[in-house]
Amino acid sequence: MRSILIIGAGKSTSALIQYLQNKSDQENLRLVIADLNLEQAQKLAGNHKNSKALSLDIFNENDRKSAISEADIVISMLPARFHIEVAKDCISLGKNLVTASYVSKEMETLSEQVKSKGLIFMNEIGVDPGIDHMSAMQVIDRIRQSGGKMLLFESFTGGLVAPESDNNLWHYKFTWNPRNVVVAGQGGAAEFIQEGQYKYIPYHRLFRRTEFLEVEGYGKFEGLANRNSLAYQKVYGLEDIKTLYRGTLRRVGFSKAWNMFVQLGMTDDTYTMQNSEHMSYRDFVNAFLPYSPTDSVELKMRHSLKIDQDDLMWEKLLELDLFNKNKTIGIKDATPAQALQKILEEKWTLAPDDKDMIVMYHKFGYELNGEKKQIDSTMVHIGEDQTFTAMAKTVGLPVGIATLKILNKEIKTPGVLRPISQEVYEPILKELEDFGIVFKEKEVPYLGYNIDNVVG
């Protein structure tokens, strides 16, 4: 049997493992699911006859190399920073590798070695990055092949709560790593280009610069800029494009409310707080407010944020139980971001019967035969339950499909890759449609940004 080693058994692996298990008899596959937490690996392996759980500490070099040497192909579902050691082993042992993570600088430096060995290291093959790349390049290539010239590309993705499970004032619940949500946008200004003008949004302004998007059947969303859109000029071959913008989707009103935490400093992850282990939620909030011998924490909060007690913003804060003096942070030497995450997880964790939702929205502006045109493309996918979430499916399924295509030599190009070539995206997008991951396209008027030719 052909052996697939899956390293890491986190939340995003449920759909990946189910997909490969369902294909295992037909494709003659044996799955080895390796994780530091053997119980978690066993839970995902189940009683499936072609699946085996393995306890693996990836920092144990001998055990790691032993597991990789026995595989025909390796899937790393580890946190991105841990891929590199697995990748080096895959080179020395001659194994192909698949990850859903962004191509790091360290991974990029391996490209020539990977090519010289005729190996395929497929990265960025999840949802964002992944499905966004494939669905974008499919349309961009089609426009180019018809003789069109790209003028505008905007792309937005959001991991959100499904409408039937949307029961809080923030219209949001955690559907992936909560930490990434809390610290999103930090570490540098958002950079993009609009109508030939370079634009920058520093972190403290990020959540007040949004644009609105309507998705048929699902209502209105807001998009806020991702950190560096300009990197995609080269990746997508869009060096001459006038507008390039990538962003994150939330329900309307989320960003304005989240900005309250940003302005107070509660999302800061650069220092630790004294006595955080025993700090109450109320004390945490008070730590960011001026001292007053008479005013309550609530009054100081409203004054600092300039919001009234009948304001919806205030209701959103109350809903989080921020002012409770009986609940404690319970984390030693917590950063403000870690403390805030603890408070939010209590309210925003998916309930057992909750469903999540992935929403993707692309805009393609182009010129063809002297006429400016635009195509808008949307995809909405709703999860089944807490295990087979939309996030797990849209991350795991592309990983699984790509793994089989590489194993079956249908994807042949060697190197450190992203899924941006037709050889990769065409068959994977086609198979994703079988799982209800489908893009709907419509032609809309091209407006650009400067319809009156005013400098943007």
C-alpha positions as CSV (number, residue, x, y, z in Angstrom):
1,M,0.0,0.0,0.0
2,R,1.1,3.6,-0.6
3,S,1.8,5.3,2.7
4,I,0.7,8.9,3.4
5,L,2.2,10.5,6.6
6,I,0.0,13.3,8.1
7,I,2.0,15.2,10.7
8,G,-0.3,17.2,13.0
9,A,-3.9,16.3,14.0
10,G,-5.4,19.7,14.7
11,K,-8.9,21.1,13.9
12,S,-8.3,21.5,10.2
13,T,-7.4,17.8,9.6
14,S,-10.8,16.2,10.1
15,A,-12.0,16.6,6.5
16,L,-8.6,15.9,5.1
17,I,-8.4,12.5,6.9
18,Q,-12.0,11.6,6.1
19,Y,-11.3,12.4,2.4
20,L,-8.2,10.2,2.3
21,Q,-9.9,7.4,4.2
22,N,-12.8,7.4,1.8
23,K,-10.3,7.1,-1.1
24,S,-8.0,4.6,0.6
25,D,-9.3,1.3,-0.8
26,Q,-9.7,2.7,-4.4
27,E,-6.2,4.4,-4.3
28,N,-4.5,1.7,-2.2
29,L,-3.6,4.1,0.6
30,R,-2.4,3.6,4.2
31,L,-2.7,6.7,6.4
32,V,-0.3,7.3,9.3
33,I,-1.6,10.2,11.5
34,A,1.2,11.5,13.7
35,D,0.8,13.9,16.6
36,L,2.4,14.7,19.9
37,N,-1.1,14.0,21.4
38,L,-1.6,10.3,20.6
39,E,-5.2,10.4,21.8
40,Q,-6.1,13.1,19.3
41,A,-4.4,11.2,16.5
42,Q,-6.3,8.0,17.5
43,K,-9.6,10.0,17.6
44,L,-9.1,11.1,13.9
45,A,-7.8,7.7,12.8
46,G,-10.9,6.0,14.3
47,N,-11.3,2.4,13.7
48,H,-10.6,2.8,10.0
49,K,-8.7,-0.3,8.7
50,N,-6.3,1.8,6.6
51,S,-5.5,4.3,9.3
52,K,-2.9,4.2,12.0
53,A,-2.2,6.7,14.8
54,L,1.4,7.5,15.8
55,S,2.8,9.4,18.7
56,L,5.4,11.8,17.3
57,D,7.5,14.6,18.8
58,I,8.7,16.5,15.7
59,F,11.6,17.8,17.7
60,N,12.9,14.2,18.1
61,E,15.0,14.1,15.0
62,N,15.4,10.3,14.9
63,D,11.7,9.6,15.3
64,R,10.8,12.3,12.8
65,K,13.2,11.0,10.2
66,S,12.0,7.4,10.8
67,A,8.4,8.3,10.2
68,I,9.2,10.3,7.1
69,S,11.4,7.6,5.6
70,E,8.5,5.1,5.6
71,A,6.1,7.4,3.8
72,D,5.5,7.8,0.1
73,I,4.4,11.4,0.6
74,V,4.2,13.7,3.6
75,I,1.5,16.2,4.6
76,S,2.5,18.7,7.3
77,M,-0.4,20.2,9.1
78,L,1.9,21.6,11.8
79,P,2.0,25.3,12.7
80,A,3.9,27.0,9.8
81,R,7.1,27.7,11.8
82,F,7.6,23.9,12.2
83,H,7.4,22.9,8.5
84,I,11.1,23.7,7.8
85,E,12.6,20.7,9.7
86,V,10.1,18.4,8.0
87,A,10.9,19.9,4.6
88,K,14.7,19.4,5.1
89,D,14.1,15.7,6.0
90,C,11.9,15.3,2.9
91,I,14.7,16.6,0.7
92,S,17.3,14.3,2.3
93,L,14.9,11.3,2.1
94,G,13.5,12.1,-1.3
95,K,9.8,12.6,-0.3
96,N,7.2,15.0,-1.7
97,L,5.6,17.4,0.7
98,V,2.2,19.2,1.0
99,T,1.3,22.0,3.4
100,A,-1.5,24.5,3.7
101,S,0.8,27.3,4.9
102,Y,2.3,30.4,3.3
103,V,5.7,29.8,1.6
104,S,8.2,31.1,4.2
105,K,11.6,32.6,3.3
106,E,13.2,29.5,4.7
107,M,11.0,27.3,2.5
108,E,11.7,29.4,-0.6
109,T,15.5,28.9,-0.1
110,L,15.0,25.2,-0.5
111,S,13.5,25.5,-4.0
112,E,16.7,24.7,-6.0
113,Q,17.4,21.6,-3.9
114,V,13.8,20.5,-4.3
115,K,13.9,20.9,-8.1
116,S,17.3,19.2,-8.4
117,K,15.8,16.1,-6.7
118,G,12.7,16.2,-8.8
119,L,10.5,16.7,-5.8
120,I,7.2,18.6,-5.3
121,F,6.7,20.8,-2.3
122,M,3.2,22.1,-2.6
123,N,2.4,24.9,-0.2
124,E,-0.5,27.4,0.3
125,I,-3.1,24.7,-0.7
126,G,-5.7,25.4,2.0
127,V,-8.5,27.9,1.7
128,D,-6.7,31.3,2.2
129,P,-4.1,30.7,1.0
130,G,-5.2,28.0,-1.4
131,I,-8.7,28.1,-2.9
132,D,-8.3,31.8,-3.2
133,H,-5.1,31.3,-5.4
134,M,-6.7,28.7,-7.6
135,S,-10.1,30.4,-8.1
136,A,-8.3,33.7,-8.8
137,M,-5.8,32.3,-11.3
138,Q,-8.4,30.3,-13.2
139,V,-10.3,33.6,-14.0
140,I,-7.1,35.7,-14.5
141,D,-5.7,33.1,-17.0
142,R,-9.0,33.0,-18.8
143,I,-9.1,36.7,-19.2
144,R,-5.5,36.8,-20.5
145,Q,-6.1,33.9,-22.9
146,S,-9.1,35.9,-24.4
147,G,-6.7,38.9,-25.0
148,G,-7.8,40.9,-21.9
149,K,-5.6,43.1,-19.8
150,M,-6.0,43.0,-16.0
151,L,-6.8,46.4,-14.4
152,L,-8.1,45.5,-11.0
153,F,-8.0,42.5,-8.7
154,E,-9.5,42.4,-5.3
155,S,-9.9,39.3,-3.1
156,F,-11.6,38.9,0.3
157,T,-12.0,35.8,2.5
158,G,-13.8,35.4,5.8
159,G,-14.2,32.6,8.3
160,L,-17.5,33.4,9.9
161,V,-20.4,32.0,11.8
162,A,-23.2,30.6,9.6
163,P,-26.5,32.6,9.6
164,E,-28.4,29.9,11.4
165,S,-25.9,30.1,14.3
166,D,-25.4,33.8,14.3
167,N,-26.8,34.7,17.8
168,N,-24.6,37.4,19.2
169,L,-24.4,41.2,18.7
170,W,-20.9,40.9,17.1
171,H,-22.2,38.4,14.4
172,Y,-18.9,36.5,14.9
173,K,-17.5,33.4,16.5
174,F,-14.1,31.8,16.3
175,T,-13.9,29.3,13.4
176,W,-10.1,29.1,13.4
177,N,-7.1,29.9,15.6
178,P,-8.4,32.6,18.0
179,R,-5.0,34.1,18.6
180,N,-4.6,34.9,14.9
181,V,-7.9,36.8,15.0
182,V,-6.9,38.8,18.1
183,V,-3.5,39.9,16.7
184,A,-4.6,40.3,13.1
185,G,-3.2,43.3,11.2
186,Q,-0.2,43.8,13.6
187,G,3.4,43.9,12.5
188,G,3.3,46.6,9.8
189,A,1.0,48.7,7.8
190,A,-1.4,47.2,5.3
191,E,0.0,47.9,1.8
192,F,-1.9,47.9,-1.5
193,I,-2.4,49.8,-4.8
194,Q,-5.5,51.6,-6.0
195,E,-5.7,53.1,-9.4
196,G,-1.9,53.2,-9.6
197,Q,-1.5,54.9,-6.2
198,Y,0.3,53.1,-3.4
199,K,-1.8,53.1,-0.2
200,Y,-0.9,52.3,3.4
201,I,-3.1,51.8,6.4
202,P,-1.3,51.7,9.8
203,Y,-2.6,49.3,12.4
204,H,-4.3,51.9,14.5
205,R,-6.5,52.9,11.5
206,L,-7.0,49.5,10.0
207,F,-10.4,48.8,11.4
208,R,-11.9,52.1,10.4
209,R,-11.0,51.7,6.6
210,T,-13.4,49.1,5.3
211,E,-15.4,48.6,2.1
212,F,-18.8,46.9,1.8
213,L,-19.7,43.9,-0.3
214,E,-23.0,42.2,-0.9
215,V,-23.2,38.4,-1.4
216,E,-26.5,37.2,-2.9
217,G,-28.5,35.3,-0.4
218,Y,-26.2,36.2,2.5
219,G,-26.4,40.0,2.8
220,K,-23.8,42.6,3.4
221,F,-20.2,42.2,4.6
222,E,-17.3,44.5,5.3
223,G,-13.8,44.0,4.0
224,L,-10.7,45.3,5.7
225,A,-7.2,45.2,4.2
226,N,-4.8,42.4,4.7
227,R,-1.2,43.3,5.6
228,N,0.6,43.1,2.3
229,S,-1.3,42.8,-0.9
230,L,1.7,43.9,-3.0
231,A,3.4,40.5,-2.7
232,Y,0.7,39.1,-5.0
233,Q,1.8,41.3,-7.9
234,K,4.6,38.9,-8.7
235,V,2.8,35.7,-7.5
236,Y,-0.1,36.3,-9.9
237,G,1.9,38.0,-12.6
238,L,0.1,41.3,-12.1
239,E,3.1,43.7,-12.0
240,D,1.3,46.3,-14.2
241,I,-2.1,46.1,-12.5
242,K,-3.6,49.4,-11.4
243,T,-5.6,48.1,-8.4
244,L,-4.6,45.2,-6.1
245,Y,-6.2,44.7,-2.8
246,R,-6.6,41.6,-0.5
247,G,-8.7,41.7,2.6
248,T,-10.6,39.9,5.3
249,L,-14.4,39.7,5.5
250,R,-16.5,40.4,8.6
251,R,-20.2,41.2,9.1
252,V,-20.9,44.9,9.0
253,G,-20.2,46.6,12.3
254,F,-17.6,44.2,13.6
255,S,-14.6,46.3,12.7
256,K,-15.9,49.4,14.3
257,A,-16.5,47.5,17.5
258,W,-13.2,45.7,17.4
259,N,-11.5,49.1,17.0
260,M,-12.5,49.8,20.6
261,F,-10.0,47.1,21.8
262,V,-7.3,48.4,19.4
263,Q,-7.6,52.0,20.7
264,L,-7.5,50.9,24.3
265,G,-4.4,48.7,23.7
266,M,-6.1,45.4,24.6
267,T,-4.8,43.6,21.5
268,D,-1.1,44.4,22.2
269,D,1.0,41.3,22.3
270,T,4.4,42.9,23.1
271,Y,4.5,42.9,26.9
272,T,3.1,41.0,29.8
273,M,0.8,42.2,32.6
274,Q,1.5,42.0,36.3
275,N,-0.6,39.5,38.3
276,S,-2.5,38.5,35.2
277,E,-3.1,35.0,36.7
278,H,-5.3,36.4,39.4
279,M,-6.6,39.5,37.5
280,S,-10.4,39.7,37.2
281,Y,-12.0,40.6,33.8
282,R,-13.0,43.9,35.4
283,D,-9.4,44.6,36.6
284,F,-8.1,43.8,33.1
285,V,-10.4,46.5,31.6
286,N,-9.6,48.9,34.3
287,A,-5.8,48.5,33.6
288,F,-6.3,50.4,30.4
289,L,-8.3,53.3,31.8
290,P,-7.4,56.4,33.8
291,Y,-7.5,56.4,37.5
292,S,-10.5,57.9,39.2
293,P,-11.4,57.9,42.9
294,T,-15.1,58.2,42.1
295,D,-16.0,57.0,38.6
296,S,-16.9,53.3,37.9
297,V,-15.0,51.2,35.4
298,E,-18.1,51.3,33.2
299,L,-18.2,55.1,33.3
300,K,-14.5,55.5,32.6
301,M,-14.8,53.0,29.7
302,R,-17.7,54.9,28.1
303,H,-15.9,58.2,28.6
304,S,-12.6,57.0,27.1
305,L,-14.4,55.5,24.0
306,K,-16.9,58.4,23.7
307,I,-19.9,56.0,23.6
308,D,-23.3,56.4,25.4
309,Q,-25.0,53.8,27.5
310,D,-27.7,53.3,24.8
311,D,-25.1,52.9,22.1
312,L,-25.0,49.5,20.3
313,M,-21.2,49.5,20.9
314,W,-21.8,49.5,24.6
315,E,-24.2,46.6,24.3
316,K,-21.5,44.6,22.5
317,L,-19.1,45.2,25.3
318,L,-21.6,44.2,28.0
319,E,-22.4,41.0,26.0
320,L,-18.8,39.9,26.5
321,D,-19.1,40.1,30.3
322,L,-16.0,42.3,30.4
323,F,-16.9,43.9,33.7
324,N,-17.3,40.8,35.7
325,K,-15.2,40.9,38.9
326,N,-15.7,37.2,39.7
327,K,-14.1,35.8,36.6
328,T,-10.3,35.7,36.3
329,I,-7.9,35.7,33.4
330,G,-6.0,32.7,34.9
331,I,-2.9,33.0,32.6
332,K,0.4,33.7,34.2
333,D,2.4,36.6,32.6
334,A,-0.3,37.1,30.0
335,T,0.0,39.8,27.3
336,P,-3.1,42.0,26.8
337,A,-3.9,40.0,23.6
338,Q,-3.7,36.7,25.5
339,A,-6.0,38.0,28.2
340,L,-8.5,39.4,25.7
341,Q,-8.4,36.1,23.8
342,K,-9.4,34.3,27.1
343,I,-12.4,36.5,27.6
344,L,-13.5,36.3,24.0
345,E,-13.2,32.5,23.8
346,E,-15.7,32.2,26.5
347,K,-18.4,33.9,24.4
348,W,-17.2,33.2,20.8
349,T,-16.5,29.5,20.8
350,L,-18.7,27.5,18.5
351,A,-21.4,25.6,20.4
352,P,-21.8,21.8,19.7
353,D,-24.7,22.5,17.3
354,D,-23.2,25.6,15.7
355,K,-22.2,25.8,12.1
356,D,-19.5,28.0,10.6
357,M,-19.2,29.6,7.1
358,I,-16.4,30.5,4.7
359,V,-17.1,33.4,2.3
360,M,-14.9,34.3,-0.6
361,Y,-15.3,37.3,-2.9
362,H,-13.1,38.1,-5.9
363,K,-13.4,41.2,-8.2
364,F,-11.6,41.1,-11.6
365,G,-11.5,44.3,-13.6
366,Y,-10.1,44.1,-17.1
367,E,-9.9,45.7,-20.6
368,L,-10.9,43.7,-23.7
369,N,-11.1,45.2,-27.2
370,G,-11.0,48.7,-25.7
371,E,-13.9,48.1,-23.3
372,K,-13.6,47.9,-19.6
373,K,-15.3,44.9,-17.9
374,Q,-15.6,43.3,-14.5
375,I,-16.4,39.9,-13.2
376,D,-17.4,39.3,-9.6
377,S,-17.0,35.8,-8.3
378,T,-18.3,34.5,-4.9
379,M,-18.1,31.3,-2.9
380,V,-20.0,30.5,0.3
381,H,-19.6,27.2,2.1
382,I,-21.4,26.2,5.3
383,G,-20.0,23.6,7.7
384,E,-21.7,20.5,9.0
385,D,-20.9,20.7,12.7
386,Q,-18.0,21.4,15.1
387,T,-15.8,18.7,13.6
388,F,-16.5,18.9,9.9
389,T,-16.5,22.7,9.8
390,A,-16.4,24.8,6.6
391,M,-12.9,25.8,7.7
392,A,-11.8,22.2,8.1
393,K,-13.3,21.2,4.7
394,T,-12.0,24.2,2.7
395,V,-8.5,23.7,4.2
396,G,-8.4,19.9,4.3
397,L,-10.0,18.9,1.0
398,P,-7.6,20.9,-1.3
399,V,-4.7,19.4,0.7
400,G,-6.1,15.9,0.3
401,I,-6.8,16.3,-3.4
402,A,-3.4,17.8,-4.2
403,T,-1.7,15.0,-2.3
404,L,-3.4,12.3,-4.4
405,K,-2.7,14.2,-7.7
406,I,1.0,14.4,-6.7
407,L,1.0,10.7,-5.7
408,N,-0.6,9.7,-8.9
409,K,1.8,11.9,-11.0
410,E,-1.0,14.1,-12.3
411,I,0.8,17.1,-10.9
412,K,4.4,16.8,-12.1
413,T,6.2,20.2,-12.0
414,P,8.9,20.0,-9.3
415,G,9.9,22.8,-6.9
416,V,8.6,24.8,-4.0
417,L,5.1,25.6,-5.4
418,R,1.9,27.5,-4.9
419,P,-1.3,26.3,-6.6
420,I,-1.2,28.9,-9.3
421,S,-0.7,26.9,-12.5
422,Q,-3.4,25.3,-14.6
423,E,-1.9,21.9,-14.0
424,V,-2.8,22.3,-10.4
425,Y,-5.9,24.5,-10.1
426,E,-8.0,23.0,-12.9
427,P,-8.4,19.4,-11.6
428,I,-8.6,20.5,-7.9
429,L,-11.3,23.1,-8.4
430,K,-13.2,20.6,-10.5
431,E,-13.2,18.0,-7.7
432,L,-14.0,20.6,-5.0
433,E,-17.3,21.2,-6.8
434,D,-18.3,17.6,-5.9
435,F,-18.1,18.7,-2.3
436,G,-20.2,21.9,-2.8
437,I,-17.3,24.3,-3.0
438,V,-18.5,26.2,-6.0
439,F,-17.9,29.7,-7.3
440,K,-20.6,31.8,-8.8
441,E,-19.6,34.4,-11.4
442,K,-21.5,37.5,-12.7
443,E,-20.6,40.3,-15.0
444,V,-21.0,43.8,-13.4
445,P,-20.2,47.3,-14.6
446,Y,-16.5,48.2,-14.2
447,L,-16.3,51.4,-12.2
448,G,-12.7,51.4,-10.9
449,Y,-12.1,54.0,-8.3
450,N,-11.6,57.2,-10.3
451,I,-14.6,57.3,-12.5
452,D,-14.1,61.0,-13.1
453,N,-10.4,60.6,-13.6
454,V,-9.6,62.3,-10.3
455,V,-6.3,61.3,-8.8
456,G,-7.0,58.8,-6.0
